Amino acid sequence: MKITNETISHTVLNKFDKELKAILLHDLKQFRKSQGQFLRNTSSSKQVPDQNLMVA
């Protein structure tokens, strides 16, 4: 198999996708364990926007 930039990019993206999926599944399990408490315990008037949060 010839190694090209496209092959390397595809491999890196696949690894990234797997790691991201694992992180999201872990976070979802934690959210379910806490039954969404960390969201319910905050009133919307007290929430401060996260200045470091980037949204695509």
PDB file of N, CA, C and O in Angstrom, chain B, residues numbered from 101:
ATOM      1  N   MET B 101       0.845  -1.184   0.000  1.00  0.00           N
ATOM      2  CA  MET B 101       0.000   0.000   0.000  1.00  0.00           C
ATOM      3  C   MET B 101       0.888   1.245   0.000  1.00  0.00           C
ATOM      4  O   MET B 101       1.785   1.384   0.832  1.00  0.00           O
ATOM      5  N   LYS B 102       0.630   2.120  -0.920  1.00  0.00           N
ATOM      6  CA  LYS B 102       1.404   3.353  -1.038  1.00  0.00           C
ATOM      7  C   LYS B 102       0.895   4.372  -0.012  1.00  0.00           C
ATOM      8  O   LYS B 102      -0.305   4.630   0.083  1.00  0.00           O
ATOM      9  N   ILE B 103       1.819   4.935   0.741  1.00  0.00           N
ATOM     10  CA  ILE B 103       1.448   5.928   1.754  1.00  0.00           C
ATOM     11  C   ILE B 103       1.469   7.312   1.108  1.00  0.00           C
ATOM     12  O   ILE B 103       2.486   7.756   0.576  1.00  0.00           O
ATOM     13  N   THR B 104       0.322   7.975   1.169  1.00  0.00           N
ATOM     14  CA  THR B 104       0.198   9.320   0.618  1.00  0.00           C
ATOM     15  C   THR B 104      -0.355  10.243   1.689  1.00  0.00           C
ATOM     16  O   THR B 104      -0.777   9.795   2.755  1.00  0.00           O
ATOM     17  N   ASN B 105      -0.349  11.527   1.399  1.00  0.00           N
ATOM     18  CA  ASN B 105      -0.947  12.491   2.333  1.00  0.00           C
ATOM     19  C   ASN B 105      -2.416  12.183   2.554  1.00  0.00           C
ATOM     20  O   ASN B 105      -2.929  12.348   3.661  1.00  0.00           O
ATOM     21  N   GLU B 106      -3.097  11.736   1.501  1.00  0.00           N
ATOM     22  CA  GLU B 106      -4.522  11.415   1.612  1.00  0.00           C
ATOM     23  C   GLU B 106      -4.731  10.229   2.550  1.00  0.00           C
ATOM     24  O   GLU B 106      -5.657  10.232   3.361  1.00  0.00           O
ATOM     25  N   THR B 107      -3.871   9.215   2.439  1.00  0.00           N
ATOM     26  CA  THR B 107      -3.971   8.047   3.313  1.00  0.00           C
ATOM     27  C   THR B 107      -3.725   8.444   4.763  1.00  0.00           C
ATOM     28  O   THR B 107      -4.448   8.018   5.664  1.00  0.00           O
ATOM     29  N   ILE B 108      -2.703   9.260   4.978  1.00  0.00           N
ATOM     30  CA  ILE B 108      -2.382   9.715   6.333  1.00  0.00           C
ATOM     31  C   ILE B 108      -3.534  10.540   6.894  1.00  0.00           C
ATOM     32  O   ILE B 108      -3.925  10.346   8.045  1.00  0.00           O
ATOM     33  N   SER B 109      -4.081  11.456   6.103  1.00  0.00           N
ATOM     34  CA  SER B 109      -5.205  12.284   6.551  1.00  0.00           C
ATOM     35  C   SER B 109      -6.400  11.421   6.914  1.00  0.00           C
ATOM     36  O   SER B 109      -7.051  11.652   7.933  1.00  0.00           O
ATOM     37  N   HIS B 110      -6.687  10.433   6.089  1.00  0.00           N
ATOM     38  CA  HIS B 110      -7.822   9.538   6.337  1.00  0.00           C
ATOM     39  C   HIS B 110      -7.613   8.762   7.641  1.00  0.00           C
ATOM     40  O   HIS B 110      -8.543   8.608   8.432  1.00  0.00           O
ATOM     41  N   THR B 111      -6.398   8.279   7.857  1.00  0.00           N
ATOM     42  CA  THR B 111      -6.073   7.531   9.072  1.00  0.00           C
ATOM     43  C   THR B 111      -6.217   8.414  10.309  1.00  0.00           C
ATOM     44  O   THR B 111      -6.788   7.997  11.316  1.00  0.00           O
ATOM     45  N   VAL B 112      -5.698   9.626  10.226  1.00  0.00           N
ATOM     46  CA  VAL B 112      -5.776  10.559  11.359  1.00  0.00           C
ATOM     47  C   VAL B 112      -7.228  10.917  11.652  1.00  0.00           C
ATOM     48  O   VAL B 112      -7.627  10.967  12.815  1.00  0.00           O
ATOM     49  N   LEU B 113      -8.018  11.165  10.619  1.00  0.00           N
ATOM     50  CA  LEU B 113      -9.429  11.501  10.822  1.00  0.00           C
ATOM     51  C   LEU B 113     -10.194  10.339  11.442  1.00  0.00           C
ATOM     52  O   LEU B 113     -11.040  10.553  12.310  1.00  0.00           O
ATOM     53  N   ASN B 114      -9.914   9.123  11.016  1.00  0.00           N
ATOM     54  CA  ASN B 114     -10.575   7.950  11.604  1.00  0.00           C
ATOM     55  C   ASN B 114     -10.233   7.821  13.082  1.00  0.00           C
ATOM     56  O   ASN B 114     -11.112   7.552  13.900  1.00  0.00           O
ATOM     57  N   LYS B 115      -8.966   8.011  13.428  1.00  0.00           N
ATOM     58  CA  LYS B 115      -8.550   7.935  14.831  1.00  0.00           C
ATOM     59  C   LYS B 115      -9.224   9.042  15.639  1.00  0.00           C
ATOM     60  O   LYS B 115      -9.708   8.796  16.744  1.00  0.00           O
ATOM     61  N   PHE B 116      -9.255  10.244  15.100  1.00  0.00           N
ATOM     62  CA  PHE B 116      -9.903  11.367  15.779  1.00  0.00           C
ATOM     63  C   PHE B 116     -11.387  11.076  16.005  1.00  0.00           C
ATOM     64  O   PHE B 116     -11.914  11.327  17.089  1.00  0.00           O
ATOM     65  N   ASP B 117     -12.061  10.545  14.981  1.00  0.00           N
ATOM     66  CA  ASP B 117     -13.483  10.216  15.098  1.00  0.00           C
ATOM     67  C   ASP B 117     -13.727   9.201  16.207  1.00  0.00           C
ATOM     68  O   ASP B 117     -14.673   9.341  16.982  1.00  0.00           O
ATOM     69  N   LYS B 118     -12.875   8.179  16.286  1.00  0.00           N
ATOM     70  CA  LYS B 118     -13.027   7.151  17.323  1.00  0.00           C
ATOM     71  C   LYS B 118     -12.828   7.746  18.713  1.00  0.00           C
ATOM     72  O   LYS B 118     -13.584   7.441  19.636  1.00  0.00           O
ATOM     73  N   GLU B 119     -11.812   8.595  18.863  1.00  0.00           N
ATOM     74  CA  GLU B 119     -11.546   9.209  20.163  1.00  0.00           C
ATOM     75  C   GLU B 119     -12.662  10.164  20.562  1.00  0.00           C
ATOM     76  O   GLU B 119     -13.067  10.194  21.724  1.00  0.00           O
ATOM     77  N   LEU B 120     -13.160  10.939  19.615  1.00  0.00           N
ATOM     78  CA  LEU B 120     -14.254  11.865  19.896  1.00  0.00           C
ATOM     79  C   LEU B 120     -15.513  11.104  20.299  1.00  0.00           C
ATOM     80  O   LEU B 120     -16.211  11.503  21.231  1.00  0.00           O
ATOM     81  N   LYS B 121     -15.798  10.022  19.607  1.00  0.00           N
ATOM     82  CA  LYS B 121     -16.966   9.200  19.939  1.00  0.00           C
ATOM     83  C   LYS B 121     -16.839   8.646  21.355  1.00  0.00           C
ATOM     84  O   LYS B 121     -17.815   8.638  22.105  1.00  0.00           O
ATOM     85  N   ALA B 122     -15.647   8.183  21.728  1.00  0.00           N
ATOM     86  CA  ALA B 122     -15.429   7.652  23.073  1.00  0.00           C
ATOM     87  C   ALA B 122     -15.647   8.733  24.129  1.00  0.00           C
ATOM     88  O   ALA B 122     -16.247   8.473  25.172  1.00  0.00           O
ATOM     89  N   ILE B 123     -15.164   9.934  23.864  1.00  0.00           N
ATOM     90  CA  ILE B 123     -15.340  11.049  24.804  1.00  0.00           C
ATOM     91  C   ILE B 123     -16.816  11.395  24.955  1.00  0.00           C
ATOM     92  O   ILE B 123     -17.305  11.577  26.070  1.00  0.00           O
ATOM     93  N   LEU B 124     -17.523  11.485  23.836  1.00  0.00           N
ATOM     94  CA  LEU B 124     -18.944  11.835  23.882  1.00  0.00           C
ATOM     95  C   LEU B 124     -19.759  10.764  24.590  1.00  0.00           C
ATOM     96  O   LEU B 124     -20.669  11.085  25.355  1.00  0.00           O
ATOM     97  N   LEU B 125     -19.444   9.482  24.343  1.00  0.00           N
ATOM     98  CA  LEU B 125     -20.158   8.399  25.024  1.00  0.00           C
ATOM     99  C   LEU B 125     -19.899   8.445  26.529  1.00  0.00           C
ATOM    100  O   LEU B 125     -20.816   8.229  27.321  1.00  0.00           O
ATOM    101  N   HIS B 126     -18.666   8.723  26.925  1.00  0.00           N
ATOM    102  CA  HIS B 126     -18.345   8.838  28.348  1.00  0.00           C
ATOM    103  C   HIS B 126     -19.128   9.987  28.980  1.00  0.00           C
ATOM    104  O   HIS B 126     -19.713   9.829  30.052  1.00  0.00           O
ATOM    105  N   ASP B 127     -19.137  11.141  28.315  1.00  0.00           N
ATOM    106  CA  ASP B 127     -19.875  12.298  28.830  1.00  0.00           C
ATOM    107  C   ASP B 127     -21.365  12.010  28.930  1.00  0.00           C
ATOM    108  O   ASP B 127     -22.014  12.424  29.891  1.00  0.00           O
ATOM    109  N   LEU B 128     -21.911  11.306  27.951  1.00  0.00           N
ATOM    110  CA  LEU B 128     -23.331  10.963  27.977  1.00  0.00           C
ATOM    111  C   LEU B 128     -23.646  10.039  29.148  1.00  0.00           C
ATOM    112  O   LEU B 128     -24.674  10.196  29.808  1.00  0.00           O
ATOM    113  N   LYS B 129     -22.765   9.077  29.406  1.00  0.00           N
ATOM    114  CA  LYS B 129     -22.966   8.172  30.548  1.00  0.00           C
ATOM    115  C   LYS B 129     -22.932   8.948  31.857  1.00  0.00           C
ATOM    116  O   LYS B 129     -23.747   8.706  32.747  1.00  0.00           O
ATOM    117  N   GLN B 130     -21.980   9.891  31.978  1.00  0.00           N
ATOM    118  CA  GLN B 130     -21.893  10.707  33.187  1.00  0.00           C
ATOM    119  C   GLN B 130     -23.149  11.568  33.350  1.00  0.00           C
ATOM    120  O   GLN B 130     -23.658  11.726  34.459  1.00  0.00           O
ATOM    121  N   PHE B 131     -23.639  12.115  32.254  1.00  0.00           N
ATOM    122  CA  PHE B 131     -24.842  12.938  32.278  1.00  0.00           C
ATOM    123  C   PHE B 131     -26.038  12.109  32.742  1.00  0.00           C
ATOM    124  O   PHE B 131     -26.844  12.564  33.554  1.00  0.00           O
ATOM    125  N   ARG B 132     -26.144  10.888  32.216  1.00  0.00           N
ATOM    126  CA  ARG B 132     -27.254  10.014  32.607  1.00  0.00           C
ATOM    127  C   ARG B 132     -27.155   9.621  34.075  1.00  0.00           C
ATOM    128  O   ARG B 132     -28.171   9.533  34.764  1.00  0.00           O
ATOM    129  N   LYS B 133     -25.920   9.380  34.564  1.00  0.00           N
ATOM    130  CA  LYS B 133     -25.728   9.027  35.971  1.00  0.00           C
ATOM    131  C   LYS B 133     -26.207  10.151  36.877  1.00  0.00           C
ATOM    132  O   LYS B 133     -26.854   9.907  37.895  1.00  0.00           O
ATOM    133  N   SER B 134     -25.886  11.375  36.501  1.00  0.00           N
ATOM    134  CA  SER B 134     -26.260  12.521  37.330  1.00  0.00           C
ATOM    135  C   SER B 134     -27.683  12.979  37.032  1.00  0.00           C
ATOM    136  O   SER B 134     -28.184  13.916  37.654  1.00  0.00           O
ATOM    137  N   GLN B 135     -28.326  12.321  36.088  1.00  0.00           N
ATOM    138  CA  GLN B 135     -29.700  12.627  35.675  1.00  0.00           C
ATOM    139  C   GLN B 135     -29.847  14.096  35.297  1.00  0.00           C
ATOM    140  O   GLN B 135     -30.879  14.716  35.554  1.00  0.00           O
ATOM    141  N   GLY B 136     -28.819  14.633  34.693  1.00  0.00           N
ATOM    142  CA  GLY B 136     -28.869  16.013  34.221  1.00  0.00           C
ATOM    143  C   GLY B 136     -28.836  17.037  35.335  1.00  0.00           C
ATOM    144  O   GLY B 136     -29.181  18.198  35.113  1.00  0.00           O
ATOM    145  N   GLN B 137     -28.424  16.630  36.546  1.00  0.00           N
ATOM    146  CA  GLN B 137     -28.446  17.539  37.687  1.00  0.00           C
ATOM    147  C   GLN B 137     -27.641  18.803  37.457  1.00  0.00           C
ATOM    148  O   GLN B 137     -28.059  19.889  37.859  1.00  0.00           O
ATOM    149  N   PHE B 138     -26.489  18.671  36.812  1.00  0.00           N
ATOM    150  CA  PHE B 138     -25.671  19.872  36.646  1.00  0.00           C
ATOM    151  C   PHE B 138     -26.361  20.905  35.771  1.00  0.00           C
ATOM    152  O   PHE B 138     -25.998  22.081  35.804  1.00  0.00           O
ATOM    153  N   LEU B 139     -27.347  20.489  34.990  1.00  0.00           N
ATOM    154  CA  LEU B 139     -28.121  21.455  34.212  1.00  0.00           C
ATOM    155  C   LEU B 139     -29.297  21.990  35.018  1.00  0.00           C
ATOM    156  O   LEU B 139     -29.630  23.171  34.921  1.00  0.00           O
ATOM    157  N   ARG B 140     -29.919  21.140  35.802  1.00  0.00           N
ATOM    158  CA  ARG B 140     -31.102  21.549  36.554  1.00  0.00           C
ATOM    159  C   ARG B 140     -30.772  22.457  37.726  1.00  0.00           C
ATOM    160  O   ARG B 140     -31.614  23.254  38.140  1.00  0.00           O
ATOM    161  N   ASN B 141     -29.574  22.355  38.265  1.00  0.00           N
ATOM    162  CA  ASN B 141     -29.228  23.127  39.453  1.00  0.00           C
ATOM    163  C   ASN B 141     -28.837  24.569  39.155  1.00  0.00           C
ATOM    164  O   ASN B 141     -28.611  25.347  40.081  1.00  0.00           O
ATOM    165  N   THR B 142     -28.754  24.931  37.908  1.00  0.00           N
ATOM    166  CA  THR B 142     -28.352  26.297  37.561  1.00  0.00           C
ATOM    167  C   THR B 142     -29.549  27.056  37.013  1.00  0.00           C
ATOM    168  O   THR B 142     -30.220  26.594  36.089  1.00  0.00           O
ATOM    169  N   SER B 143     -29.805  28.190  37.572  1.00  0.00           N
ATOM    170  CA  SER B 143     -30.888  28.986  37.003  1.00  0.00           C
ATOM    171  C   SER B 143     -30.337  29.753  35.813  1.00  0.00           C
ATOM    172  O   SER B 143     -29.169  30.143  35.808  1.00  0.00           O
ATOM    173  N   SER B 144     -31.156  29.967  34.825  1.00  0.00           N
ATOM    174  CA  SER B 144     -30.686  30.610  33.595  1.00  0.00           C
ATOM    175  C   SER B 144     -30.222  32.045  33.840  1.00  0.00           C
ATOM    176  O   SER B 144     -29.379  32.552  33.100  1.00  0.00           O
ATOM    177  N   SER B 145     -30.759  32.707  34.869  1.00  0.00           N
ATOM    178  CA  SER B 145     -30.365  34.091  35.128  1.00  0.00           C
ATOM    179  C   SER B 145     -28.950  34.183  35.698  1.00  0.00           C
ATOM    180  O   SER B 145     -28.312  35.231  35.598  1.00  0.00           O
ATOM    181  N   LYS B 146     -28.452  33.097  36.295  1.00  0.00           N
ATOM    182  CA  LYS B 146     -27.125  33.110  36.903  1.00  0.00           C
ATOM    183  C   LYS B 146     -26.050  32.593  35.960  1.00  0.00           C
ATOM    184  O   LYS B 146     -24.867  32.649  36.294  1.00  0.00           O
ATOM    185  N   GLN B 147     -26.425  32.100  34.810  1.00  0.00           N
ATOM    186  CA  GLN B 147     -25.438  31.540  33.892  1.00  0.00           C
ATOM    187  C   GLN B 147     -24.619  32.647  33.248  1.00  0.00           C
ATOM    188  O   GLN B 147     -25.153  33.664  32.805  1.00  0.00           O
ATOM    189  N   VAL B 148     -23.325  32.429  33.206  1.00  0.00           N
ATOM    190  CA  VAL B 148     -22.404  33.372  32.583  1.00  0.00           C
ATOM    191  C   VAL B 148     -21.836  32.695  31.345  1.00  0.00           C
ATOM    192  O   VAL B 148     -21.369  31.559  31.427  1.00  0.00           O
ATOM    193  N   PRO B 149     -21.868  33.369  30.199  1.00  0.00           N
ATOM    194  CA  PRO B 149     -21.336  32.738  28.992  1.00  0.00           C
ATOM    195  C   PRO B 149     -19.839  32.461  29.122  1.00  0.00           C
ATOM    196  O   PRO B 149     -19.092  33.273  29.667  1.00  0.00           O
ATOM    197  N   ASP B 150     -19.422  31.329  28.624  1.00  0.00           N
ATOM    198  CA  ASP B 150     -18.016  30.944  28.650  1.00  0.00           C
ATOM    199  C   ASP B 150     -17.286  31.668  27.526  1.00  0.00           C
ATOM    200  O   ASP B 150     -17.564  31.439  26.349  1.00  0.00           O
ATOM    201  N   GLN B 151     -16.360  32.535  27.889  1.00  0.00           N
ATOM    202  CA  GLN B 151     -15.642  33.328  26.892  1.00  0.00           C
ATOM    203  C   GLN B 151     -14.670  32.483  26.074  1.00  0.00           C
ATOM    204  O   GLN B 151     -14.255  32.888  24.988  1.00  0.00           O
ATOM    205  N   ASN B 152     -14.304  31.302  26.597  1.00  0.00           N
ATOM    206  CA  ASN B 152     -13.355  30.437  25.899  1.00  0.00           C
ATOM    207  C   ASN B 152     -14.042  29.437  24.983  1.00  0.00           C
ATOM    208  O   ASN B 152     -13.365  28.702  24.264  1.00  0.00           O
ATOM    209  N   LEU B 153     -15.362  29.392  24.992  1.00  0.00           N
ATOM    210  CA  LEU B 153     -16.098  28.423  24.194  1.00  0.00           C
ATOM    211  C   LEU B 153     -16.140  28.873  22.744  1.00  0.00           C
ATOM    212  O   LEU B 153     -16.522  30.003  22.442  1.00  0.00           O
ATOM    213  N   MET B 154     -15.747  27.983  21.860  1.00  0.00           N
ATOM    214  CA  MET B 154     -15.789  28.287  20.434  1.00  0.00           C
ATOM    215  C   MET B 154     -16.867  27.431  19.788  1.00  0.00           C
ATOM    216  O   MET B 154     -16.922  26.223  20.015  1.00  0.00           O
ATOM    217  N   VAL B 155     -17.710  28.043  18.997  1.00  0.00           N
ATOM    218  CA  VAL B 155     -18.788  27.330  18.332  1.00  0.00           C
ATOM    219  C   VAL B 155     -18.544  27.388  16.838  1.00  0.00           C
ATOM    220  O   VAL B 155     -18.282  28.449  16.271  1.00  0.00           O
ATOM    221  N   ALA B 156     -18.634  26.226  16.214  1.00  0.00           N
ATOM    222  CA  ALA B 156     -18.407  26.170  14.759  1.00  0.00           C
ATOM    223  C   ALA B 156     -19.644  26.615  14.023  1.00  0.00           C
ATOM    224  O   ALA B 156     -19.655  26.638  12.793  1.00  0.00           O
TER     225      ALA B 156
END
